Amino acid sequence: MALCIVGSLLSDTTEEKLIKHLEEEPLTVLDDGETSVENAIRTSYDLLTKPQQDALILMSVFLGQFSLAAAEAVMEACSVSPTLHGSILRSLRMRSLLEHSSSSRYQMHPFIQAFAKKIGVAEYPKLVAAGEQLACAHFMSCLAENANRYWSKDSCRKSVEEFNEDRHNFEYFLQIYARRRKRNDCNIMESCKTFLDDFPQKCMYLEMCVLPNFYLAILERLLETFDSETQPVHRVELLCLLGHEVRKVGRDTAKYDALMEEARTLYREKGTDFERNPLSEVIYLNSFARFLLENKEATDEPLKVYLKALLICEQKLPGHPERAATLLFAGRSHKKRKEKTEASQKIEQAWQLFNKCLGEHFMTALCPKQFADLLFTPGNETDALSYYQQALEMMKKLGMDGHKESILILKNYGVSHVNEGNFEEARNLLEEAERVAERELDEDHSWKVMVKTKQALLYEKEGKINQMEVVLKEGLQMCYRLGQTAVEKHGSDIRRILYRHPNSKLQIEVDRLKTEPIDHEGLSMGKRRRQPIDEMGNRSEIHHPQSFPEREFLGK
């Protein structure tokens, strides 16, 4: 019937418009005045018993496929015995109102779901609200269980795969959870309270499962719901996690500074709260040490903060993964100070502890990567190559070889091959890093600049000056759009290439970037960056510094 109606409409409208209308208002479109898909579905609906009608309306709260466990969870809103849930689902399936897509998984046809939603909103709003709350509680509970599994030994891959199976519902109900928290919905906060146990670890698990834009948007939305007076610990946790994401993008140093400054102020004011929450205190100290490490003038202070965090771990979290993470971070700090022996010791200790408490895990895979980075000097390429390969093999075994966290491993692995003269292998690795970055990251991101500058250095080594100029031009433009931070991080590579090729076309691009007008957001008038999408699918506003000192730098 639906196909017959659609067929008749194709003579009066374009396919694109019709598809859009079907997505937005399918029941209205599929009504030709004499025949209506909505009326056909209503005929089936009217023949159902009241519990079956309620169940059909409740199933409409899900997004896409859902599990038997999720269906049974929302059917708690029905006034029937749980022993009848199976028979009700079976009757809906027998009437083709519910599809049994695979073992213990169901879905509703979009037309039927649109009808059930329409009836629910118009006639049974309390039932829909109850179902939405039960569904939200179910998926937030599952998210908490998956996160706990992620931080258990040898179950990293399984936890991520289970998230992926219901990704659409996890992301959808995370948005609902954040929105209803903002409304101070006590029912949702009470039913989802397990999500806040070891809260930063729940968020770090979420970071591994979703795209950066979605994760960033959820952190920002959740931050609005935690008050500095009543929930200072959770607010500091979110400030640190959000600051880390902002730092990685490399767009807004002012925002990163503000987030960490607020975290530092709250930590000082609410010190006793953190004494009762050692994991939260260690998370803060590690984040603050990283913040200090970003400031090139700070030399001793970051390591002191890491060592303080390690002391807390040894006293209160001796076998915890965060102790291993702190050892890894301290090792990086020693590396910055060119204390290779101390750095190697810390990384080795972290590796042993990760193996013991997490086994095959993404965090364990970071250890050979850190060893490779430590050996990443002329003359040590062979050892570095071996460690990078080991890190990538573990990522692949975990099913995360195309994950955003593989970008820096691929990039450094490629550069090691450049130093060894293995240009073809280096090109393959850097191109793979570029593909992952394009798929996983925002349009402009500091990691993309890293990859492009290393590609430029490879082309220069090969004598492919035209290709070098093309890719470095893209890197220069991205640096410009990102602002000062990205240029400071990658400026040495860019400056060396410009110095070696003073008469190249790149100088024209540098001069253009110096003089091109900047709008009020600090973006080139010639190209406006795509704004990230927030968790509700909207383009979010970005606040940028008003001036860009890197324009002077690029002219030198």
C-alpha positions in Angstrom: 0.0 0.0 0.0 2.8 2.4 0.9 4.6 1.7 -2.4 1.4 2.3 -4.4 0.9 5.7 -2.7 4.6 6.6 -3.1 4.5 5.6 -6.8 1.7 8.0 -7.5 3.5 10.8 -5.8 6.6 10.5 -7.9 5.0 12.3 -10.8 4.4 15.4 -8.6 7.6 15.7 -6.7 11.3 14.9 -6.8 12.7 11.8 -5.2 14.9 13.8 -2.8 11.9 15.8 -1.5 9.7 12.7 -1.2 12.4 10.9 0.8 12.8 13.9 3.1 9.0 14.1 3.6 8.9 10.4 4.3 11.6 10.7 6.9 9.9 13.7 8.6 6.2 12.9 8.3 5.7 9.4 6.8 2.1 9.0 7.9 0.9 12.3 6.5 2.7 11.7 3.1 1.2 8.2 2.8 -2.3 9.4 2.7 -3.7 9.9 -0.8 -7.2 10.9 0.4 -8.8 7.5 -0.3 -6.1 5.1 1.0 -4.0 5.7 4.1 -1.2 3.6 5.6 -2.0 5.1 9.0 -5.6 3.8 8.8 -4.3 0.4 7.9 -2.0 0.3 10.9 -4.8 1.6 13.1 -7.0 -1.3 12.0 -4.4 -3.7 13.3 -3.8 -1.6 16.5 -7.6 -1.5 17.3 -7.6 -5.3 17.3 -5.0 -5.5 20.0 -5.8 -5.9 23.7 -5.0 -3.0 26.0 -1.7 -4.5 27.3 -0.6 -5.2 23.7 -1.5 -1.6 22.7 0.5 -0.3 25.6 3.5 -2.5 24.7 3.5 -1.3 21.1 3.5 2.3 22.2 6.4 1.6 24.7 8.5 -0.1 22.0 8.4 3.2 20.0 10.7 4.9 22.6 13.7 3.0 21.2 15.9 4.2 18.3 16.3 1.4 15.8 16.9 -2.2 17.0 16.7 -3.1 20.6 17.3 -6.2 22.7 14.8 -8.5 24.5 16.2 -7.2 27.8 15.5 -3.6 26.8 12.0 -4.5 25.7 11.2 -6.2 29.0 12.7 -3.3 30.9 10.3 -0.7 29.4 7.3 -3.1 29.7 7.6 -2.6 33.4 5.4 0.4 32.7 2.6 -1.9 31.6 0.1 -3.0 34.2 0.6 -6.7 33.5 2.7 -9.5 35.1 6.3 -9.8 33.8 5.5 -13.4 33.0 3.3 -12.2 30.2 5.9 -9.9 28.6 7.1 -12.7 26.3 3.7 -13.6 25.1 2.8 -10.0 24.4 6.0 -9.5 22.3 5.3 -12.7 20.5 1.7 -11.6 19.6 3.0 -8.3 18.3 5.5 -10.2 16.2 2.9 -12.6 14.9 0.8 -9.6 13.7 3.9 -8.1 12.0 3.8 -5.0 14.2 7.2 -6.0 15.6 10.1 -7.5 13.7 12.3 -10.2 15.2 15.5 -9.1 13.4 17.9 -11.6 15.0 18.4 -13.7 18.1 16.7 -11.8 21.0 16.6 -8.6 19.1 13.6 -6.6 17.8 12.8 -3.6 15.7 9.8 -1.6 14.5 9.2 -0.6 10.9 9.5 3.2 10.7 5.9 3.6 9.6 4.6 1.6 12.6 6.9 3.4 15.0 5.7 6.8 13.7 2.1 5.7 14.3 2.9 4.4 17.8 4.7 7.6 18.7 1.8 9.7 17.4 -0.8 7.7 19.5 1.5 7.8 22.5 2.1 11.5 22.5 -1.6 12.4 21.8 -3.3 9.8 24.1 -0.8 8.3 26.5 1.9 10.9 27.4 2.4 9.5 30.9 3.0 6.0 29.5 5.5 7.3 27.0 7.3 9.3 29.7 7.5 6.2 32.0 8.8 4.1 29.1 11.4 6.7 28.2 12.6 6.8 31.8 12.8 3.0 32.0 14.6 2.8 28.7 17.1 5.5 29.8 17.7 3.7 33.1 18.3 0.4 31.3 20.8 1.7 28.8 22.7 3.9 31.4 22.9 0.8 33.6 24.2 -1.3 30.6 26.7 1.5 29.9 27.9 1.4 33.5 28.3 -2.4 33.3 30.1 -2.2 29.9 32.5 0.4 31.4 33.2 -1.8 34.4 33.9 -4.7 31.9 36.2 -2.4 29.9 38.3 -1.8 33.0 38.5 -5.5 33.8 41.1 -8.0 32.6 41.0 -9.2 28.9 37.4 -7.8 28.3 38.2 -4.6 26.5 37.2 -5.8 23.1 33.9 -7.4 24.3 32.8 -4.2 26.1 33.4 -2.1 23.0 31.6 -4.6 20.7 28.6 -4.6 23.1 28.4 -0.9 22.9 28.6 -0.9 19.1 25.7 -3.4 18.9 23.4 -0.8 20.6 25.4 2.3 19.7 22.3 4.2 18.4 20.3 3.6 21.7 23.3 4.3 23.9 23.9 7.7 22.2 20.2 8.5 22.1 19.6 7.9 25.8 22.8 9.5 26.9 21.4 12.7 25.3 18.1 12.1 27.2 20.0 11.5 30.5 21.9 14.7 30.1 18.8 16.7 29.1 16.8 15.4 32.0 19.6 16.0 34.5 19.7 19.6 33.4 16.0 19.8 34.3 16.8 18.4 37.8 14.8 15.3 37.1 15.2 13.4 40.4 13.7 10.2 39.0 16.2 9.9 36.2 19.1 10.8 38.5 18.1 8.2 41.0 17.5 5.4 38.4 20.8 6.1 36.6 23.0 6.7 39.7 25.3 3.7 39.0 26.7 5.8 36.0 28.3 8.1 38.5 30.3 5.4 40.3 33.9 5.8 39.3 32.5 8.5 36.9 35.7 9.5 35.1 36.3 5.9 34.1 32.8 5.7 32.7 33.6 8.8 30.6 37.0 7.4 29.5 35.2 4.3 28.3 32.7 6.4 26.5 35.6 8.3 24.8 36.8 5.0 23.3 33.3 4.2 21.9 32.0 7.4 20.3 33.2 10.0 17.9 35.1 13.0 19.4 32.4 15.5 18.5 29.7 13.5 20.3 31.9 12.9 23.3 32.9 16.6 23.6 29.2 17.6 23.3 28.1 15.2 26.0 30.8 16.3 28.4 29.8 19.9 27.9 26.1 19.1 28.4 26.9 17.1 31.6 29.2 19.8 32.9 26.2 22.1 33.0 24.4 19.8 35.4 27.0 19.5 38.2 27.1 22.4 40.7 30.5 23.5 42.1 29.0 23.7 45.6 27.1 20.4 45.9 29.1 18.2 43.4 32.6 19.7 43.2 34.3 16.4 42.6 32.3 15.4 39.6 32.5 18.9 38.2 36.3 18.9 38.5 36.4 15.5 36.8 34.4 16.8 33.9 36.5 20.0 33.7 39.6 17.9 33.4 38.2 15.5 30.8 36.7 18.3 28.7 40.0 20.3 28.9 41.9 17.2 27.6 39.5 17.0 24.6 39.8 20.7 23.9 43.6 20.4 24.2 43.8 17.6 21.7 41.8 19.5 19.0 44.3 22.4 19.4 41.7 25.1 18.6 41.0 27.1 21.7 43.8 27.5 24.2 41.8 30.2 26.1 39.1 27.6 26.7 41.5 25.0 27.9 43.2 27.5 30.2 39.8 28.5 31.6 38.7 24.9 32.2 41.9 24.0 34.0 41.9 27.2 36.0 38.4 26.5 37.3 39.4 22.9 38.1 42.4 24.1 40.1 40.3 26.6 42.0 37.7 24.0 42.9 40.4 21.5 43.9 41.9 24.0 46.3 38.6 25.0 47.8 37.2 21.5 48.2 40.3 19.6 49.2 38.6 17.4 51.8 36.1 16.2 49.2 39.0 14.9 47.1 40.7 13.2 50.1 37.6 10.9 50.3 37.8 10.3 46.5 41.4 9.2 45.7 40.6 8.2 42.1 39.1 11.7 41.4 42.1 13.4 43.0 44.6 11.4 40.8 42.5 12.2 37.7 42.8 15.9 38.6 46.5 15.8 39.4 47.3 14.0 36.1 45.3 16.5 34.2 46.9 19.4 35.9 50.4 18.0 35.4 49.6 17.7 31.6 48.4 21.3 31.7 51.7 22.4 33.2 53.6 20.3 30.7 51.9 22.3 27.9 53.6 25.4 29.3 57.2 25.1 28.0 58.4 27.4 30.8 57.4 24.8 33.5 60.1 22.2 33.9 60.1 20.7 37.4 56.5 21.3 38.4 54.7 18.8 36.2 56.9 15.9 37.4 56.3 16.9 41.0 52.5 16.8 40.4 52.8 13.3 38.8 54.9 12.0 41.7 52.3 13.3 44.1 49.6 11.4 42.1 51.8 8.3 42.2 52.1 8.6 46.0 48.3 8.6 46.3 48.0 5.6 44.0 50.6 3.7 46.0 48.8 4.4 49.2 45.1 4.1 48.1 45.0 2.6 44.6 47.9 0.1 44.5 46.4 -2.3 41.9 44.3 0.2 40.0 44.7 0.9 36.3 44.9 4.6 37.1 48.2 3.9 38.9 49.5 2.4 35.7 48.3 5.4 33.7 50.0 7.7 36.2 53.3 5.8 35.8 52.9 6.2 32.0 52.3 9.9 32.3 55.2 10.3 34.7 57.4 8.5 32.1 56.4 11.0 29.5 57.4 13.9 31.8 60.8 12.2 32.4 61.1 11.9 28.6 60.4 15.7 28.2 63.2 16.3 30.7 65.5 14.0 28.6 65.8 11.6 31.6 65.6 8.4 29.5 66.5 5.9 32.2 63.8 7.2 34.6 61.3 7.4 31.7 62.0 3.8 30.7 61.6 2.6 34.2 58.2 4.2 34.6 56.9 3.0 31.3 58.1 -0.6 32.1 56.3 -0.5 35.5 53.1 0.8 33.8 53.3 -2.0 31.2 53.6 -4.6 33.9 50.7 -3.2 35.9 48.5 -2.8 32.8 49.2 -6.5 31.8 48.3 -7.6 35.3 45.1 -5.7 35.8 43.8 -5.2 32.2 45.6 -7.7 30.0 44.9 -7.1 26.3 43.6 -3.6 26.4 43.9 -0.3 24.6 45.9 1.2 27.6 48.3 -1.8 27.5 48.9 -1.1 23.8 49.9 2.5 24.7 53.0 1.1 26.5 55.0 -0.2 23.5 54.0 3.0 21.7 55.5 5.1 24.5 58.7 2.9 24.5 58.9 3.5 20.7 58.5 7.3 21.2 61.3 7.1 23.8 63.6 5.4 21.3 62.4 7.7 18.5 65.9 9.1 17.7 68.5 8.6 14.9 70.2 5.2 15.4 67.3 3.6 17.3 64.8 3.3 14.4 64.9 -0.5 14.4 63.9 -0.8 18.0 61.3 1.9 17.6 59.8 0.1 14.6 59.4 -3.1 16.5 57.6 -1.4 19.4 55.3 0.6 17.0 54.4 -2.6 15.2 53.7 -4.3 18.5 51.3 -1.5 19.5 49.5 -1.6 16.2 49.1 -5.4 16.4 47.5 -5.2 19.8 45.2 -2.5 18.6 44.2 -4.7 15.6 43.6 -7.7 17.9 41.3 -5.5 20.0 39.4 -4.4 16.8 40.6 -0.8 17.3 43.1 -0.5 14.5 40.9 2.1 12.7 40.3 4.0 16.0 41.3 7.6 16.4 43.9 6.5 19.0 45.8 4.7 16.3 46.5 7.9 14.4 49.6 9.0 16.4 51.0 5.4 16.4 50.6 5.2 12.6 52.1 8.7 12.2 55.2 8.0 14.3 55.6 4.5 12.8 55.6 6.1 9.4 58.2 8.7 10.4 60.5 5.9 11.7 60.3 4.3 8.3 61.2 7.6 6.7 64.3 7.8 8.8 65.1 4.2 7.8 64.7 5.1 4.1 61.6 2.8 3.7 59.6 5.5 1.8 56.9 3.3 0.4 56.0 1.8 3.8 56.2 5.2 5.4 53.8 6.6 2.7 51.3 3.7 3.3 51.3 4.3 7.1 50.9 8.1 6.8 48.1 7.7 4.3 46.4 5.3 6.7 46.8 7.8 9.5 45.3 10.5 7.2 42.3 8.2 6.4 41.6 7.4 10.0 41.9 11.1 10.9 39.5 12.2 8.2 36.9 9.6 9.4 37.3 10.1 13.1 38.2 13.7 13.7 36.7 17.2 13.1 37.5 18.9 9.9 40.3 20.9 11.6 42.3 19.1 14.3 45.9 19.4 15.5 46.5 15.7 14.9 45.7 16.2 11.2 48.3 19.0 11.1 50.8 16.5 12.6 50.1 14.0 9.8 50.2 16.5 7.0 53.6 18.0 8.1 55.1 14.5 8.3 53.7 13.7 4.8 55.4 16.9 3.6 58.7 15.9 5.1 58.4 12.5 3.4 57.7 14.1 0.0 60.7 16.4 0.5 62.9 13.4 1.2 61.6 11.8 -2.0 62.2 15.0 -4.0 58.5 15.4 -4.8 58.4 19.1 -4.2 55.1 19.8 -5.8 53.3 17.2 -3.6 55.2 18.6 -0.6 53.9 22.0 -1.4 50.3 20.8 -1.8 50.2 18.9 1.5 52.1 21.6 3.5 49.8 24.3 2.2 46.8 22.3 3.6 48.7 22.1 6.9 49.4 25.8 6.9 45.8 26.6 6.3 44.6 24.3 9.0 47.1 25.8 11.5 45.8 29.2 10.6 42.2 28.1 11.2 43.0 26.4 14.5 45.0 29.3 15.9 48.2 29.7 17.8 48.3 26.4 19.6 48.6 24.2 16.5 51.3 26.4 14.9 53.4 26.3 18.1 53.2 22.5 18.3 54.1 21.9 14.6 55.9 25.1 13.8 59.4 23.6 13.9 58.7 21.2 11.1 57.0 23.9 9.0 59.7 26.4 9.6 62.5 24.0 8.6 60.7 23.2 5.3 60.1 26.9 4.6 63.8 27.6 5.4 65.0 24.9 3.0 62.7 26.1 0.2 62.6 29.9 0.4 61.5 30.4 -3.2 58.7 27.8 -3.2 55.0 28.5 -3.8 54.5 28.1 0.0 55.9 31.6 0.6 52.9 32.9 -1.4 50.5 31.0 0.8 52.3 32.4 3.9 52.0 35.9 2.7 48.3 35.4 1.8 47.6 34.1 5.3 49.4 37.1 6.8 47.2 39.5 5.0 43.8 37.8 4.5 41.0 39.4 6.5 39.8 37.7 9.6 36.2 37.8 10.7 35.0 38.3 14.3 35.4 34.6 15.2 39.0 34.6 14.0 38.3 32.6 10.9 39.5 33.3 7.4 36.8 35.0 5.4 37.7 32.8 2.5 36.9 29.5 4.3 34.8 29.1 7.3 35.4 25.9 9.3 32.7 23.4 9.8 31.2 23.7 13.2 31.1 20.6 15.3 27.7 18.9 15.7 26.3 18.8 19.2 24.6 15.8 20.7 21.2 16.9 19.4 22.5 17.2 15.9 22.9 21.0 15.9 25.9 23.0 14.9 27.5 24.3 18.1 29.1 27.7 18.5 32.8 28.0 19.0 34.5 30.8 20.8 37.9 31.8 19.4 40.7 34.1 20.5 40.3 37.5 18.9 43.9 37.6 17.6 46.3 35.1 16.0 50.0 35.7 16.8 50.9 32.8 14.5 50.4 35.1 11.5 53.5 36.9 12.5 55.3 33.5 13.0 54.3 32.3 9.6 55.9 35.4 8.1 59.3 34.7 9.6 
